[in-house]
Amino acid sequence: MPLFDFQCDACKAGFERLVRNGEMPTCPQCGSPTLTRLLVSRLAPAGKIEAIRQSNRRAAHAQGLFNNYSTTDQARLLKGKPV
């Protein structure tokens, strides 16, 4: 599930969200569904990809999503064990 940057067309607030294909979030500031997805270029610094991957997994897990984890790690998380 990719991480996208958005800008609200109504209040101009900027935010980022993990979204599935075809889904559009609503603005966390004003609740407007009218958003513009921004084009961003993110490059992982050398040697930092694993830390970034773990951070993204924690963010997805906080939203109740487990699809960024392997099936083994998913089973551990569901049992309340750390990965």
C-alpha positions in Angstrom: 0.0 0.0 0.0 1.7 3.2 -1.1 2.1 6.4 0.9 0.8 9.5 -0.8 0.9 13.2 -0.1 -2.3 15.1 -0.5 -3.5 18.7 -0.4 -7.0 19.7 0.5 -8.6 21.9 -2.2 -10.9 23.5 0.4 -8.6 24.4 3.2 -5.2 23.8 1.6 -4.0 21.6 4.4 -1.3 19.1 3.5 -1.0 15.6 4.8 0.1 12.1 3.9 -1.8 8.8 4.0 -1.3 5.1 3.2 -4.0 4.4 0.7 -5.1 1.4 -1.3 -5.6 1.8 -5.1 -8.7 3.7 -6.0 -9.3 5.0 -2.5 -9.3 8.7 -1.6 -9.1 9.8 2.0 -10.9 12.9 3.4 -9.1 15.9 4.8 -8.2 15.5 8.5 -8.6 19.2 9.0 -12.0 20.0 7.4 -13.3 16.6 6.3 -13.6 17.7 2.6 -13.3 14.8 0.1 -12.0 17.2 -2.5 -8.2 16.5 -2.5 -5.3 16.8 -4.9 -2.8 14.0 -4.8 0.7 15.5 -5.0 3.6 14.1 -7.0 6.5 13.4 -4.7 9.9 11.9 -5.3 11.2 10.0 -2.3 14.6 8.4 -2.3 15.8 6.3 0.6 19.2 7.4 1.9 21.9 4.7 1.6 21.6 2.3 4.6 18.3 3.6 5.8 15.8 1.5 3.8 15.2 -1.0 6.6 14.5 1.7 9.1 12.1 3.3 6.6 10.4 0.0 6.0 9.9 -0.6 9.7 8.5 2.9 10.1 6.0 2.3 7.3 5.0 -1.0 8.8 4.4 0.6 12.2 2.2 3.3 10.5 0.2 0.7 8.6 -0.2 -1.4 11.8 -1.4 1.7 13.7 -4.1 2.0 11.1 -5.1 -1.7 11.5 -3.4 -2.9 8.4 -1.1 -5.9 8.3 -0.5 -6.5 4.5 3.0 -5.0 4.7 4.1 -7.9 6.9 5.0 -11.4 6.0 2.5 -14.1 6.9 4.8 -15.2 9.8 5.1 -11.7 11.1 1.3 -11.2 10.8 0.7 -14.2 12.9 3.2 -12.9 15.6 1.4 -9.5 15.6 -2.0 -11.0 16.0 -0.7 -12.9 19.0 0.5 -9.6 20.5 4.2 -10.5 20.0 6.8 -8.0 18.7 8.2 -8.5 15.2 
